[in-house]
């Protein structure tokens, strides 16, 4: 397969999923252009991303969506600097880390976005339900890191980038909703997070995210105040 065409990455810099794909592109040194757009349910948009979600990429005339699928595609097409390095078991552990974070940290945290990011109010039932799920997910991540130290000391991975941007998002949610510092009892998670945050391209991506977040919050505040 030809892989010398520039990748176009579509989405928002405030998105942990967008930033995961961007980090994967930077990790592998793939030439790319960023196209900053929001998600919609317009018919034309759905032809590119059938669930109307971001991010998605364009490569060789084909649109591909869903973060884990995009990362896997990039790793297959561009073989240098693998995003899931090591033995089959180590690759599986990377996938396990990514899936635990997705299902048991990021997804439940999203239920609290209205009160944290959108200047609305969170349903008390959601507030009560979300924290125990996130706690179990975080405990599972810490245990996985204890049992698989290569995730800390080995080459950086696509799963690590997803961990970094998703945990950063969940941290904001948990701090604002519960006043909860979930790093305190999870030293290995903190260690991995700090390692990743020192990479030059991760610093650059995080700075772009933080700048975009200011505009995003201002927009959400204006929307809430106009209702």
Secondary structure, DSSP 8 states (H G I E B T S, - for coil): ----S-EEEEE-TT-HHHHHHHHHHHHHT--EEEEE------HHHHHHSTTS-S-EEEETTEEEESHHHHHHHHHHHS-SS-SS-SSHHHHHHHHHHHHHHIIIIIHHHHTTHHHHHSSS---HHHHHHHHHHHHHHHHHHHHHHHH-THHHHS---HHHHHHHHHHHHHHHHHHHHH---TTTT-HHHHHHHHHHHTSHHHHHHHHHHHHHHHHHHHHHHHHHHH-
